[in-house]
Amino acid sequence: MYSRLNSVLHVAFLAPCRSIAMVLTFCLLTNIGTALAERSIGHLKTENTETQQQSTLKWILDRLQFQGFASQAFIATSDNDVFGNTDEGGSFGFTELGLNALFRPLPKLQLSAQMLSRRAGKDNTGMPRLDFAFLDYRLYSNETNQFGIRLGRIKNPFGFYNETRDVAFTRPSILLPQSIYFDRTRNLGLSSDSVQLYGETSHAKWGDFTVQFQIGSPNVDDSDTRISLVPTAPGRLSPDISIIGRGLYETPNKRFRFAVSGIWVNIDYDPARMDRFGSGDIEFSPIFISAQYNTERFTFTSEYALRKFRYSGFNNPQYDSLDFFGESFYFQGEYRFNQKWEALLRYDLLFTDRDDRSGKKFAALTGAPAHSRFARDFTVGLRWNITPQIMARFEYHRINGTGWLAPLDNPVSSETTKDWNLFAAQLSFRF
């Protein structure tokens, strides 16, 4: 029955999402070019036609917005590699370049898209990719309430930072808390080809409530995700029906924010030729609880995640025995000295398996190092807002464990080091 439902949903809703995302991107990037082309041949037409073309161009420009950003970071580690060969004198291997567009042809209709070039480790070589592209239509709206639908490649709504994680200015640090926002599986976590329903209500006394419900197809077509989920299997991963939901509450003055997010991700394993593994299934169903308190100078943020993993159908005890809960938590404080300078202090904790927090059971079964199953990260950071468009950041991490390291950048786990240091500096620009 589930298989039949899965097929129906793919045909009726999810299969068109990727095509719609591509079409939206094409439309956003070509609308302005079409208008300019029409203007360039206007001298061949009558004065009335020229006036009409200018009016059309003005109509498009009034409704079209472009924004962009660029970031370059330097990362050095005492041991282990993060976004390049960083343990041998450091690396400039972390680069982000993005261009996004927003077009609002009707008051209730908005089209958004972003292309991103990201250089960060062996599986992110800087090749431009479509981060998101979706249609947003408000079915109902008034001064205090709105209800709408989004369709296309949509940012996954979980936690506080996932929907804005790709822009350095909207992150609290160079590296987000890796226990919650894994960079090694960023493409899987960032967006999915989906249909999303959302509702928002605002009350002058009680505050703002936002609810989002999304059904879609996760992005699993990158090597980082495959190696992280099935490191010893030669086949490929394919997406299955997945669901995401989030409820967010904010007090009227934004002093307090609270969110609960839930995800049910389903991924299929397609065996390679002569594969010793069967057609397996991976179920990942984390729950996130997020809280934030803001004052004029301080911001305190904490998020907790309980992450359920279940593998089945691989016809191999190595994977079919995997049925466990992971656990993640961080507490973070930010202090604003003035408009130019901010300081950050954070403690970030990750356990791959909460019933084996030391990793000793895993090490005994697999021979892999126990420290690959946990990570404790103490971070100190400083932000300098040079201008509204230019920002510099500096941060130091003291890390115990390698639980969130990317396997592609550290292919031999036995050669990783349990206790290590990371220093990062980043310069960012936006327009």
C-alpha positions as CSV (number, residue, x, y, z in Angstrom):
1,M,0.0,0.0,0.0
2,Y,2.8,2.4,0.9
3,S,4.5,1.6,-2.4
4,R,1.3,2.4,-4.3
5,L,0.9,5.7,-2.4
6,N,4.5,6.6,-3.1
7,S,4.0,6.1,-6.8
8,V,0.9,8.2,-6.8
9,L,2.5,11.1,-4.9
10,H,5.5,11.1,-7.2
11,V,3.4,11.3,-10.3
12,A,0.8,13.7,-9.0
13,F,3.0,16.1,-7.0
14,L,6.7,15.5,-6.7
15,A,7.8,14.5,-10.2
16,P,6.8,18.0,-11.6
17,C,8.6,19.9,-8.8
18,R,12.1,19.6,-10.2
19,S,10.9,20.6,-13.6
20,I,9.0,23.6,-12.1
21,A,12.1,24.6,-10.2
22,M,14.2,24.6,-13.4
23,V,11.5,26.6,-15.3
24,L,11.3,29.2,-12.6
25,T,15.0,29.7,-12.6
26,F,15.0,30.1,-16.4
27,C,12.1,32.6,-16.2
28,L,13.7,34.7,-13.5
29,L,17.0,34.9,-15.3
30,T,15.6,35.6,-18.7
31,N,12.8,38.0,-17.9
32,I,15.1,41.0,-17.6
33,G,17.1,39.9,-20.6
34,T,14.0,39.7,-22.8
35,A,13.0,43.2,-21.7
36,L,16.4,44.6,-22.5
37,A,16.4,42.8,-25.9
38,E,13.1,44.3,-26.8
39,R,14.4,47.8,-25.8
40,S,17.5,47.4,-28.0
41,I,15.3,47.0,-31.2
42,G,12.9,49.7,-30.2
43,H,14.5,52.2,-32.6
44,L,13.1,50.1,-35.5
45,K,9.5,50.6,-34.2
46,T,7.2,53.5,-33.8
47,E,7.3,56.0,-31.0
48,N,4.2,54.4,-29.4
49,T,5.8,51.0,-29.4
50,E,9.0,52.4,-27.8
51,T,6.9,53.9,-25.1
52,Q,5.1,50.6,-24.5
53,Q,8.4,48.7,-24.4
54,Q,9.8,51.2,-21.8
55,S,6.6,50.8,-19.8
56,T,7.0,47.0,-19.9
57,L,10.7,47.2,-18.9
58,K,9.8,49.5,-16.0
59,W,7.0,47.1,-14.9
60,I,9.5,44.1,-14.8
61,L,12.3,46.1,-13.1
62,D,9.8,47.3,-10.4
63,R,9.0,43.7,-9.6
64,L,12.4,42.0,-10.0
65,Q,15.1,42.0,-7.4
66,F,18.6,40.5,-7.6
67,Q,20.8,39.9,-4.6
68,G,24.2,38.2,-4.3
69,F,26.9,37.3,-1.9
70,A,30.5,36.1,-1.9
71,S,32.6,34.6,0.9
72,Q,36.2,33.4,1.1
73,A,37.5,31.6,4.2
74,F,40.9,30.4,5.4
75,I,40.8,27.3,7.6
76,A,43.7,25.7,9.5
77,T,43.5,22.6,11.7
78,S,46.0,20.9,13.9
79,D,44.9,17.5,12.7
80,N,42.1,16.2,10.4
81,D,40.8,17.9,7.3
82,V,37.9,20.3,7.0
83,F,37.0,21.7,3.5
84,G,40.4,20.8,2.0
85,N,43.9,19.9,3.1
86,T,43.8,22.1,6.2
87,D,46.1,20.3,8.6
88,E,49.3,21.2,6.6
89,G,49.5,24.9,6.9
90,G,45.8,25.7,6.3
91,S,43.7,26.1,3.1
92,F,41.6,28.6,1.3
93,G,39.3,25.8,0.2
94,F,36.0,27.2,1.5
95,T,34.4,29.6,-1.0
96,E,30.7,30.6,-1.5
97,L,29.3,32.6,-4.4
98,G,25.6,33.0,-4.8
99,L,23.1,34.9,-6.9
100,N,19.4,34.9,-6.1
101,A,16.4,36.6,-7.8
102,L,12.9,37.4,-6.7
103,F,10.1,38.3,-9.2
104,R,6.6,39.3,-8.0
105,P,4.3,39.5,-11.1
106,L,1.2,39.6,-9.0
107,P,0.6,40.8,-5.4
108,K,0.0,37.2,-4.2
109,L,2.5,35.4,-6.5
110,Q,6.2,35.4,-6.0
111,L,8.9,33.4,-7.8
112,S,12.3,32.9,-6.1
113,A,15.5,31.1,-7.2
114,Q,19.2,30.9,-6.2
115,M,22.2,29.6,-7.9
116,L,25.2,28.8,-5.7
117,S,28.9,28.0,-6.4
118,R,30.3,26.3,-3.3
119,R,33.9,25.1,-2.9
120,A,34.1,23.0,0.3
121,G,35.9,19.7,0.3
122,K,36.2,17.0,-2.3
123,D,32.5,16.7,-3.2
124,N,31.9,20.5,-3.5
125,T,34.2,21.7,-6.3
126,G,32.6,25.0,-7.1
127,M,30.3,23.7,-9.8
128,P,27.2,26.0,-9.8
129,R,24.0,24.3,-8.6
130,L,20.4,25.2,-8.1
131,D,20.0,25.7,-4.4
132,F,16.3,26.6,-4.5
133,A,13.7,27.7,-7.0
134,F,10.0,27.8,-6.1
135,L,6.7,29.4,-6.7
136,D,5.0,31.0,-3.7
137,Y,1.2,31.8,-3.9
138,R,-0.7,33.3,-1.0
139,L,-4.2,31.7,-1.1
140,Y,-5.5,34.0,1.6
141,S,-4.0,37.1,3.4
142,N,-5.1,40.1,5.4
143,E,-3.3,42.4,7.9
144,T,-2.7,39.6,10.5
145,N,-3.1,36.3,8.8
146,Q,-1.9,34.6,5.6
147,F,-2.1,31.1,4.2
148,G,-0.2,29.9,1.1
149,I,1.4,27.2,-1.0
150,R,5.0,26.8,-2.3
151,L,6.0,24.5,-5.1
152,G,9.4,23.6,-6.5
153,R,12.8,23.2,-4.9
154,I,12.2,24.6,-1.4
155,K,14.4,25.2,1.6
156,N,13.7,22.6,4.3
157,P,12.1,24.3,7.3
158,F,13.8,23.0,10.5
159,G,15.6,24.7,13.3
160,F,16.5,28.4,13.3
161,Y,19.2,28.6,10.7
162,N,18.6,26.0,7.9
163,E,16.7,28.3,5.6
164,T,19.4,31.0,5.8
165,R,22.5,28.9,6.2
166,D,23.9,29.6,2.7
167,V,24.5,33.3,3.4
168,A,27.4,34.1,5.7
169,F,25.7,37.3,7.0
170,T,22.7,35.3,8.3
171,R,24.8,32.7,10.1
172,P,25.9,33.2,13.7
173,S,29.4,31.8,12.8
174,I,31.6,30.6,9.9
175,L,30.7,27.0,10.8
176,L,27.2,26.4,12.0
177,P,26.7,24.0,15.0
178,Q,27.7,20.8,13.2
179,S,25.7,18.6,15.6
180,I,22.5,20.1,14.1
181,Y,23.4,21.5,10.7
182,F,25.8,18.9,9.2
183,D,27.9,20.4,6.4
184,R,28.9,16.9,5.2
185,T,25.2,16.2,4.2
186,R,24.4,19.9,3.4
187,N,22.6,19.2,0.1
188,L,20.3,16.6,1.8
189,G,19.5,19.0,4.6
190,L,19.2,22.3,2.7
191,S,16.3,21.8,0.3
192,S,14.1,19.3,-1.4
193,D,11.7,19.1,-4.4
194,S,8.5,19.6,-2.6
195,V,5.0,21.0,-2.0
196,Q,4.7,23.1,1.1
197,L,1.6,24.6,2.8
198,Y,2.2,27.4,5.3
199,G,0.2,29.6,7.5
200,E,1.1,32.7,9.6
201,T,-0.9,34.6,12.1
202,S,0.1,37.7,14.1
203,H,-1.4,39.0,17.3
204,A,-0.4,42.4,18.9
205,K,-0.6,40.9,22.4
206,W,0.3,37.2,21.9
207,G,2.9,37.4,19.1
208,D,3.5,35.6,15.9
209,F,2.8,31.9,15.0
210,T,4.1,30.2,11.8
211,V,3.3,26.6,10.7
212,Q,4.8,24.9,7.7
213,F,4.1,21.4,6.4
214,Q,6.1,20.0,3.5
215,I,6.0,16.8,1.5
216,G,8.7,16.1,-1.0
217,S,11.7,14.3,-2.5
218,P,15.1,14.8,-0.7
219,N,18.3,15.6,-2.6
220,V,20.5,12.5,-2.2
221,D,22.5,12.6,-5.5
222,D,25.9,13.7,-4.1
223,S,28.8,11.6,-2.9
224,D,29.1,13.2,0.5
225,T,25.5,12.0,1.4
226,R,26.1,8.5,0.0
227,I,29.4,8.0,1.8
228,S,28.0,9.4,5.1
229,L,25.0,7.0,5.0
230,V,26.3,3.9,3.3
231,P,30.1,4.1,3.5
232,T,30.9,0.5,2.4
233,A,28.1,0.1,-0.2
234,P,28.9,0.6,-3.9
235,G,25.3,1.3,-5.1
236,R,23.5,4.6,-5.3
237,L,20.8,6.3,-3.2
238,S,17.5,7.5,-4.6
239,P,14.8,9.7,-2.9
240,D,11.6,8.5,-1.5
241,I,8.6,10.3,-0.1
242,S,9.6,12.5,2.9
243,I,7.8,14.9,5.2
244,I,8.9,18.0,7.1
245,G,7.0,20.2,9.5
246,R,7.7,23.1,11.8
247,G,5.9,25.3,14.2
248,L,7.5,28.6,15.2
249,Y,6.4,31.1,17.9
250,E,7.8,34.6,18.5
251,T,6.8,37.1,21.1
252,P,5.6,40.6,19.8
253,N,9.0,42.1,20.5
254,K,11.0,39.1,19.1
255,R,12.6,38.7,22.6
256,F,11.7,35.1,22.8
257,R,11.5,32.5,19.9
258,F,10.5,28.9,20.2
259,A,10.3,26.2,17.5
260,V,9.6,22.5,17.2
261,S,10.5,20.7,13.9
262,G,10.0,17.2,12.8
263,I,11.4,15.3,9.8
264,W,10.6,11.9,8.3
265,V,13.1,11.2,5.5
266,N,13.0,8.0,3.4
267,I,15.9,7.0,1.2
268,D,16.2,3.9,-1.0
269,Y,19.4,2.1,-1.8
270,D,19.7,0.8,-5.3
271,P,22.4,-2.0,-5.5
272,A,25.2,-1.8,-8.0
273,R,26.0,-4.7,-10.4
274,M,27.3,-7.7,-8.5
275,D,26.4,-5.9,-5.3
276,R,26.5,-7.9,-2.0
277,F,23.8,-5.7,-0.6
278,G,20.1,-5.9,-1.4
279,S,17.7,-3.1,-2.2
280,G,17.7,-1.4,1.2
281,D,15.7,1.4,2.9
282,I,17.0,4.1,5.2
283,E,14.6,6.0,7.5
284,F,15.8,9.1,9.2
285,S,13.3,10.8,11.6
286,P,14.8,13.6,13.8
287,I,12.9,15.9,16.1
288,F,14.3,19.4,16.8
289,I,13.5,21.7,19.7
290,S,14.8,25.3,19.4
291,A,14.7,28.2,21.8
292,Q,16.2,31.7,21.6
293,Y,16.2,34.7,24.0
294,N,17.1,38.2,22.7
295,T,18.1,41.5,24.5
296,E,19.7,44.6,23.1
297,R,23.2,43.2,23.5
298,F,22.8,39.5,24.2
299,T,21.3,36.6,22.2
300,F,21.1,33.1,23.7
301,T,20.3,30.2,21.5
302,S,20.0,26.5,22.1
303,E,18.8,23.6,20.0
304,Y,18.3,19.9,20.8
305,A,17.8,17.1,18.3
306,L,16.9,13.4,18.8
307,R,17.7,11.6,15.6
308,K,16.2,8.2,14.8
309,F,18.0,6.0,12.2
310,R,16.7,2.7,10.9
311,Y,18.2,0.6,8.1
312,S,16.4,-2.4,6.6
313,G,16.3,-4.6,3.5
314,F,20.0,-4.6,2.8
315,N,20.3,-8.4,3.3
316,N,23.4,-7.8,5.3
317,P,23.8,-7.6,9.1
318,Q,26.2,-4.7,8.8
319,Y,23.4,-2.4,7.9
320,D,20.1,-4.3,8.8
321,S,21.2,-4.3,12.5
322,L,21.3,-0.5,12.5
323,D,18.4,0.9,14.5
324,F,19.4,3.6,16.9
325,F,18.9,7.1,18.2
326,G,21.5,9.9,17.8
327,E,21.5,12.9,20.0
328,S,22.6,16.5,19.4
329,F,22.7,19.7,21.5
330,Y,24.3,23.1,21.5
331,F,24.2,26.2,23.7
332,Q,25.3,29.5,22.2
333,G,25.7,33.1,23.4
334,E,26.3,36.2,21.3
335,Y,27.3,39.6,22.7
336,R,27.1,42.8,20.7
337,F,29.7,45.4,21.8
338,N,28.3,47.9,19.3
339,Q,27.1,47.9,15.7
340,K,30.6,46.9,14.5
341,W,31.7,44.1,16.8
342,E,30.1,40.9,18.1
343,A,31.5,38.0,20.1
344,L,30.3,34.4,20.2
345,L,30.7,31.6,22.6
346,R,29.3,28.1,22.0
347,Y,29.4,24.5,23.2
348,D,28.3,21.9,20.7
349,L,27.7,18.2,21.5
350,L,27.0,15.3,19.2
351,F,26.5,11.6,19.8
352,T,25.9,9.4,16.8
353,D,24.3,6.7,19.0
354,R,23.0,7.8,22.4
355,D,23.3,4.2,23.7
356,D,27.0,4.2,22.8
357,R,28.1,7.7,23.7
358,S,31.7,6.7,24.0
359,G,31.8,4.8,20.7
360,K,33.4,1.8,22.4
361,K,30.7,-0.7,21.3
362,F,31.0,0.5,17.7
363,A,34.8,0.3,17.8
364,A,34.6,-3.3,19.1
365,L,32.3,-4.3,16.2
366,T,33.9,-2.5,13.3
367,G,37.5,-1.7,14.3
368,A,36.9,2.0,13.5
369,P,38.0,4.5,16.1
370,A,35.6,5.2,19.0
371,H,36.0,8.9,18.6
372,S,34.4,8.8,15.2
373,R,31.0,8.4,17.0
374,F,31.0,11.7,19.0
375,A,32.2,15.3,18.9
376,R,32.4,18.0,21.5
377,D,33.1,21.4,20.1
378,F,34.0,24.5,22.1
379,T,33.9,27.6,19.9
380,V,35.0,31.2,20.4
381,G,34.2,33.7,17.6
382,L,34.4,37.4,16.7
383,R,32.5,39.3,14.0
384,W,33.5,42.6,12.5
385,N,30.9,44.5,10.5
386,I,33.2,46.6,8.4
387,T,30.4,48.1,6.4
388,P,26.7,47.0,5.9
389,Q,28.0,45.1,2.8
390,I,31.3,43.7,4.1
391,M,32.0,41.5,7.1
392,A,34.9,39.7,8.6
393,R,34.8,36.8,11.0
394,F,37.4,34.9,13.1
395,E,36.8,31.8,15.2
396,Y,38.6,29.1,17.1
397,H,37.3,25.6,17.8
398,R,38.7,23.1,20.4
399,I,37.2,19.8,19.4
400,N,37.1,16.4,21.1
401,G,36.0,13.6,18.7
402,T,35.5,13.4,14.9
403,G,31.8,12.6,14.7
404,W,30.9,15.3,12.1
405,L,34.0,15.1,9.9
406,A,33.3,14.5,6.2
407,P,34.4,11.0,5.2
408,L,35.5,12.1,1.7
409,D,38.0,14.6,3.2
410,N,39.1,12.0,5.8
411,P,38.8,8.6,4.0
412,V,40.9,6.6,6.5
413,S,39.1,7.0,9.9
414,S,41.9,5.3,11.7
415,E,44.3,8.1,10.8
416,T,42.1,10.8,12.3
417,T,43.0,12.4,15.6
418,K,40.6,12.5,18.6
419,D,41.6,15.9,20.1
420,W,42.2,18.7,17.6
421,N,42.0,22.4,17.0
422,L,40.4,24.5,14.2
423,F,41.0,28.1,13.3
424,A,38.9,29.9,10.7
425,A,38.9,33.4,9.2
426,Q,36.3,34.6,6.6
427,L,35.7,37.7,4.6
428,S,32.2,38.1,3.2
429,F,30.5,40.6,0.8
430,R,26.8,41.1,-0.2
431,F,24.8,43.3,-2.5
